Amino acid sequence: GARVACPAAPDAVIMDFRLDDDARGDAVYHALCEGWGTVPPAILLTAEASEETEQAARRMDARRLLKPSSPASLRALISDAVARGRRSGAQDAAASAAG
C-alpha cells in the first residue's frame, strides 16, 4: 500500500486519524516510519477533539489539526512540519560529520 506508493520518506506526512477498515492513522504512520528507517514530521487530521486523538498525536510527535479547518491553517502546519524536518535533517548530518 502506502509504502509502495512512497518508498522513500517524504518531507512531511499528513495523516487522517480514522482510516478505512478500522485502521488508525497513527498505526499506519508508525509502520511507514519503520519501513523508511526515519521519522518525518507529521500532521494528524481528525474531526475528533478527544483525548484519544491528542494522545495519538503525541505518540507521533505530530501536530493535531481538527477538521474542518481552513486551508491557511493546513498550509501553516505543512510549512512548519517541513521546516522541522529540514532542521532535524541538518542536525543529524552535523552529528554524523562530528562523530
SEBA-646563 format. One record per residue (C-alpha): z, y, x; residue in three letters. Coordinates in steps of 0.1 Angstrom, whole numbers, plus 5000, padded with zeros to 4 digits. Layout:
BEGIN
ZYXALA ...
//
This chain:
BEGIN
500050005000GLY 501250335014ALA 501450215050ARG 497750115048VAL 496750445033ALA 498750635060CYS 499150415091PRO 500450695113ALA 503450915104ALA 502451245086PRO 503951585094ASP 506051565063ALA 506451335033VAL 506651444996ILE 508051154976MET 508951124939ASP 512250964932PHE 511150734903ARG 508050534911LEU 506250264892ASP 507749914887ASP 511350044891ASP 510650134927ALA 512550434941ARG 511050694965GLY 513950674989ASP 513550304994ALA 509750344999VAL 510350625024TYR 512750425045HIS 510350125046ALA 507550355057LEU 509650515084CYS 510550175097GLU 506850085099GLY 505950415116TRP 508850395140GLY 509750755133THR 511350965105VAL 509251255094PRO 510851535073PRO 510851465036ALA 510951635002ILE 512351434973LEU 510851544940LEU 512751454908THR 513451564873ALA 516951414875GLU 519651654886ALA 522151374892SER 524451264919GLU 522250964925GLU 519251174934THR 521451404955GLU 522751104975GLN 519250964979ALA 518051294993ALA 521051305017ARG 520250945029ARG 516651055036MET 517851385052ASP 515451535027ALA 515351845006ARG 515551774968ARG 513251964946LEU 513951954909LEU 510951934885LYS 509552134870PRO 509252364900SER 507052644910SER 504152594934PRO 505752864956ALA 508952664958SER 507052354968LEU 504952544994ARG 508052695009ALA 509752345012LEU 506552195027ILE 506352475053SER 509952425062ASP 509652045064ALA 506552075087VAL 508352335109ALA 511452105111ARG 509251815121GLY 507552015148ARG 510952135162ARG 512151775162SER 509051655180GLY 509351925206ALA 512951835212GLN 512051465215ASP 509351555240ALA 511651775261ALA 514351495261ALA 511751235272SER 510551465300ALA 514051535312ALA 515151175311GLY 
//
